[in-house]
Amino acid sequence: MSRFKAFSVIIHIVGWLLFMAFPLVFLNNRGQDNVNWSLLQKHSYWLFCYTYIFLFYSNTYFFIPDIFLKKKYALYSIIVLFLLGGIYYLQPFDRLLRSSESLANTPITNQGPPFGVPPTDQHGPGGPPPGVFPDHEPGHRPPPPNQQGINGGNVKHPFSTTKPLDNTSLFMFVMIMALSTAIRTARQWQLTEQRATRAEADKASAELSFLKAQINPHFLFNTLNNIYTLAVTKDDNAPDSIMKLSNIMRYVTDEVSTDFVPLQSEIDCINDYIELQRLRISNNTIINFIVKGDTDNKQIAPLVLMTFIENVFKYGISKHEKTSIDINIRISDTDISFFCKNHIFATRDKNQRTGIGIKNTQQRLAYLYPDKHSLNIWSENDQYSVQLILKT
């Protein structure tokens, strides 16, 4: 942010230096190189510069944000008309132009006759040629009779007191006001977009944290129920199950707080969970767990696969019927493919399979893998299948 502010200050300084150089470069100095430097000492030059600098910054940092953007359009219109009247009265460009012309018309050397030589009639002894009048330049005639007053005085035009219209100053006023309005409006729009983006990100982060908070207790609750069953039946595998549960809990509490974890950590958690389930289920259920591909340098959202595996063991096994569970994870250079399939038992409530775990996982996928995942869930021939593809 500090770099952006420094760059903005530099842009403003360079822009105004170029603006202040325009009068020095483009005003006609009639070949006199010293006029530009003399113009810097003129009050009209600095009046011209300060007037438009004041208009730009007052409109950018005060009138637009505090009046126009707060929908005080009537007050803003009155202020613009007042500023326009000030420009019409000051006529900064016309004053600057007159100062430049006065400097350019200043004679450099004395054009009179040499010292000691009496002035002579420049028209010669024959007098002025036809059409040339004494005491006047060639072609200059006395004012017409209708413009001569009593005793030869000139009569002023009745509208001679009206200020001439300085079109250039008014045009520059319109350009400066339009430019400052556009810059401030664009900046305000950018700030609004940044606030909206930040608010959306904060909302997504809060919702994602809430979803994680829902998934973790749900997962641990089911696992503890499995350990409880082993303890009640006094199974010899209970200690080993507690160790595996410890590994799972360490993964859930330590690594699940981040958005992404190493893929191998997720697979290890799945493997420990499956081993816990093997201790609980009977020999009627066959578990086919296959992992293919290189997991190095691969990451995945934590517990995003565990939700589907948890549902497989919760709704896809039976103590009285033979069944099989298929779980496949395939890793390639471009994606991670997950597939699981289990038998559908008639005694199970099908609506339970789309419970809170899967809904939360779908929302997490939308947050963490926007347009980078494909999730398909379907039932066919009494088989419930899930296929998830994550692009890496």
JOQUI-V490498 format. One record per residue. N is the residue number from 1. RES is the residue in three letters. PHI is phi in whole degrees, -180 to 180 (none if undefined). PSI is psi as a letter, one per 40 degrees, with the letter a starting at -180 (none if undefined). OMEGA is omega in whole degrees, -180 to 180 (none if undefined). Layout:
n res phi psi omega
N RES PHI PSI OMEGA
N RES PHI PSI OMEGA
This chain:
n res phi psi omega
1 MET none d 180
2 SER -65 d 177
3 ARG -64 d 179
4 PHE -64 d 179
5 LYS -66 d 179
6 ALA -63 d 178
7 PHE -64 d 178
8 SER -64 d 178
9 VAL -63 d 179
10 ILE -63 d 179
11 ILE -61 d 179
12 HIS -63 d -179
13 ILE -63 d -180
14 VAL -64 d 180
15 GLY -61 d -179
16 TRP -74 d 174
17 LEU -64 d 176
18 LEU -65 d 179
19 PHE -63 d -179
20 MET -72 d 179
21 ALA -83 d -178
22 PHE -58 d 179
23 PRO -61 d -179
24 LEU -70 d -176
25 VAL -90 d -168
26 PHE -100 e 177
27 LEU -73 i -177
28 ASN -72 h 179
29 ASN -107 e 175
30 ARG 56 f 173
31 GLY 81 e -179
32 GLN -97 h -175
33 ASP -70 d -176
34 ASN -83 e -178
35 VAL -68 d -178
36 ASN -59 d -180
37 TRP -71 d 177
38 SER -69 d -179
39 LEU -66 d 179
40 LEU -64 d -180
41 GLN -91 e -178
42 LYS -85 i 176
43 HIS -63 d -178
44 SER -65 d 180
45 TYR -66 d -179
46 TRP -72 d 173
47 LEU -64 d 178
48 PHE -60 d -177
49 CYS -68 d -176
50 TYR -65 d -179
51 THR -61 d -175
52 TYR -80 d 173
53 ILE -65 d 177
54 PHE -63 d 180
55 LEU -61 d -176
56 PHE -63 d -174
57 TYR -76 d 177
58 SER -67 d 179
59 ASN -74 d -177
60 THR -72 d -170
61 TYR -106 e 179
62 PHE -130 c -173
63 PHE -65 d -178
64 ILE -71 d -177
65 PRO -70 d -174
66 ASP -92 e -176
67 ILE -124 d -174
68 PHE -67 d -178
69 LEU -71 e 174
70 LYS -93 e 173
71 LYS 65 f 173
72 LYS -95 g -171
73 TYR -69 d -180
74 ALA -65 d 179
75 LEU -64 d 179
76 TYR -65 d 178
77 SER -63 d 179
78 ILE -63 d 180
79 ILE -65 d 179
80 VAL -63 d 178
81 LEU -64 d 178
82 PHE -64 d 178
83 LEU -65 d 178
84 LEU -64 d 176
85 GLY -64 d 177
86 GLY -64 d 177
87 ILE -66 d 179
88 TYR -63 d -180
89 TYR -76 d -177
90 LEU -74 d -177
91 GLN 49 g -173
92 PRO -62 d -179
93 PHE -72 d 180
94 ASP -65 d 176
95 ARG -62 d 179
96 LEU -64 d 180
97 LEU -65 d 179
98 ARG -66 d 177
99 SER -64 d 179
100 SER -65 d 180
101 GLU -68 d 179
102 SER -66 d 177
103 LEU -70 d -178
104 ALA -71 d -178
105 ASN -87 e 179
106 THR -69 h -178
107 PRO -67 i -180
108 ILE -85 d -179
109 THR -126 i 178
110 ASN -78 h -176
111 GLN -97 e -179
112 GLY -78 a -179
113 PRO -70 i 179
114 PRO -59 i -179
115 PHE -64 h 178
116 GLY 92 e 180
117 VAL -103 h -179
118 PRO -67 i 179
119 PRO -66 i 179
120 THR -121 i 179
121 ASP -71 h -177
122 GLN -70 e -180
123 HIS -93 e 177
124 GLY 84 i -177
125 PRO -67 d -177
126 GLY -80 e -179
127 GLY 85 i -178
128 PRO -68 i 177
129 PRO -67 i -180
130 PRO -57 h 179
131 GLY 87 e 179
132 VAL -112 h -176
133 PHE -106 i 180
134 PRO -62 i 179
135 ASP 62 e 178
136 HIS -136 i 175
137 GLU -72 i 179
138 PRO -56 h 178
139 GLY 85 e -179
140 HIS -92 h -179
141 ARG -110 i 175
142 PRO -62 i 179
143 PRO -60 i -180
144 PRO -61 i -178
145 PRO -60 d -177
146 ASN -72 e 177
147 GLN -107 e 177
148 GLN -102 h 179
149 GLY -93 a 179
150 ILE -68 i -179
151 ASN 61 f 175
152 GLY 80 e 180
153 GLY -72 i 177
154 ASN -82 i 178
155 VAL -97 h 179
156 LYS -71 i 178
157 HIS -69 i -176
158 PRO -60 d -180
159 PHE -104 e -176
160 SER -71 e -180
161 THR -83 e -179
162 THR -75 h 180
163 LYS -70 h 175
164 PRO -68 i -177
165 LEU -83 h 178
166 ASP -91 g -175
167 ASN -64 d -178
168 THR -65 d 179
169 SER -63 d 179
170 LEU -67 d 179
171 PHE -65 d 178
172 MET -65 d 176
173 PHE -60 d 180
174 VAL -63 d -179
175 MET -67 d -179
176 ILE -65 d 180
177 MET -66 d 179
178 ALA -67 d -180
179 LEU -66 d 180
180 SER -65 d 177
181 THR -64 d 180
182 ALA -64 d -179
183 ILE -65 d -178
184 ARG -69 d 179
185 THR -65 d 178
186 ALA -64 d 178
187 ARG -65 d 179
188 GLN -66 d 178
189 TRP -64 d 178
190 GLN -64 d 178
191 LEU -64 d 178
192 THR -63 d 178
193 GLU -65 d 179
194 GLN -65 d 178
195 ARG -64 d 180
196 ALA -65 d 179
197 THR -65 d 179
198 ARG -66 d 179
199 ALA -65 d 179
200 GLU -66 d 179
201 ALA -66 d 178
202 ASP -64 d 178
203 LYS -65 d 179
204 ALA -64 d 179
205 SER -65 d 179
206 ALA -66 d 179
207 GLU -67 d 180
208 LEU -65 d 177
209 SER -63 d 178
210 PHE -66 d 179
211 LEU -65 d 177
212 LYS -63 d -180
213 ALA -63 d 177
214 GLN -78 d -176
215 ILE -71 d -174
216 ASN -59 d 178
217 PRO -61 d 180
218 HIS -63 d 180
219 PHE -67 d -178
220 LEU -67 d -180
221 PHE -62 d 180
222 ASN -66 d 180
223 THR -66 d 178
224 LEU -64 d 176
225 ASN -61 d 179
226 ASN -65 d 179
227 ILE -64 d 179
228 TYR -62 d 179
229 THR -63 d 179
230 LEU -65 d -180
231 ALA -68 d 180
232 VAL -65 d -180
233 THR -82 e 179
234 LYS 55 f 178
235 ASP -73 h -180
236 ASP -69 e -180
237 ASN -87 e -178
238 ALA -61 d 179
239 PRO -60 d 178
240 ASP -64 d 178
241 SER -67 d 179
242 ILE -65 d 178
243 MET -65 d 178
244 LYS -66 d 177
245 LEU -64 d 178
246 SER -61 d 178
247 ASN -63 d -180
248 ILE -66 d -179
249 MET -66 d 178
250 ARG -63 d 178
251 TYR -65 d -177
252 VAL -68 d -175
253 THR -83 d -175
254 ASP -92 d -171
255 GLU -99 d -175
256 VAL -74 e 180
257 SER -71 e 179
258 THR -92 i -179
259 ASP -74 d -178
260 PHE -135 i 179
261 VAL -132 i 174
262 PRO -60 h -179
263 LEU -61 d -180
264 GLN -63 d 177
265 SER -65 d 177
266 GLU -65 d 180
267 ILE -68 d 177
268 ASP -63 d 178
269 CYS -64 d 178
270 ILE -63 d -179
271 ASN -64 d 177
272 ASP -63 d -180
273 TYR -66 d 180
274 ILE -65 d 178
275 GLU -63 d 175
276 LEU -64 d -180
277 GLN -70 d 178
278 ARG -62 d -180
279 LEU -71 d -175
280 ARG -93 d -173
281 ILE -83 i -179
282 SER -88 i 180
283 ASN -73 e 179
284 ASN -73 e -177
285 THR -108 h 177
286 ILE -103 h -179
287 ILE -109 h 176
288 ASN -111 h -179
289 PHE -114 h -175
290 ILE -128 h 175
291 VAL -124 h 180
292 LYS -129 h 178
293 GLY 115 i -178
294 ASP -93 h -178
295 THR -92 e -179
296 ASP -64 h 177
297 ASN 61 f 177
298 LYS -109 i 179
299 GLN -126 i -178
300 ILE -153 i 175
301 ALA -67 h -175
302 PRO -66 h 176
303 LEU 65 e -179
304 VAL -72 d 176
305 LEU -93 d -177
306 MET -61 d -178
307 THR -61 d -179
308 PHE -72 d 179
309 ILE -67 d 178
310 GLU -61 d 179
311 ASN -67 d 179
312 VAL -60 d -179
313 PHE -78 d -179
314 LYS -80 d -174
315 TYR -121 e -173
316 GLY -115 e 179
317 ILE -125 i 179
318 SER -146 i 179
319 LYS -83 e -174
320 HIS -115 e -178
321 GLU -120 i 176
322 LYS -76 h -179
323 THR -154 i 178
324 SER -138 i 178
325 ILE -124 h 179
326 ASP -112 h 177
327 ILE -133 h -178
328 ASN -126 h 174
329 ILE -126 h -179
330 ARG -123 h -177
331 ILE -114 h 175
332 SER -125 a -180
333 ASP -68 d -173
334 THR -111 e -176
335 ASP -156 i 173
336 ILE -120 h -177
337 SER -110 h 180
338 PHE -122 h 178
339 PHE -142 h 174
340 CYS -141 i -178
341 LYS -147 h 178
342 ASN -146 i -180
343 HIS -75 i 177
344 ILE -98 h 179
345 PHE -95 h -175
346 ALA -65 d -178
347 THR -78 e -178
348 ARG -87 i 176
349 ASP -82 h -176
350 LYS -63 d -179
351 ASN -68 d 180
352 GLN -68 d -177
353 ARG -70 d 177
354 THR -106 f -178
355 GLY -77 a -173
356 ILE -65 d -179
357 GLY -61 d -179
358 ILE -69 d 179
359 LYS -62 d 179
360 ASN -64 d 179
361 THR -64 d 177
362 GLN -62 d 178
363 GLN -69 d 178
364 ARG -64 d 178
365 LEU -62 d 179
366 ALA -65 d 179
367 TYR -77 d -171
368 LEU -89 d -180
369 TYR -128 g 179
370 PRO -67 h -179
371 ASP 59 f -180
372 LYS -131 f 178
373 HIS -147 i 177
374 SER -138 h -179
375 LEU -124 h 178
376 ASN -126 h 179
377 ILE -129 h -178
378 TRP -150 i 178
379 SER -123 h -178
380 GLU -156 h 178
381 ASN 54 f 179
382 ASP 61 f 177
383 GLN -122 h 179
384 TYR -105 h -173
385 SER -126 i 177
386 VAL -133 h 175
387 GLN -128 h -180
388 LEU -127 h 178
389 ILE -122 h 179
390 LEU -113 h 178
391 LYS -82 h -178
392 THR -111 none none
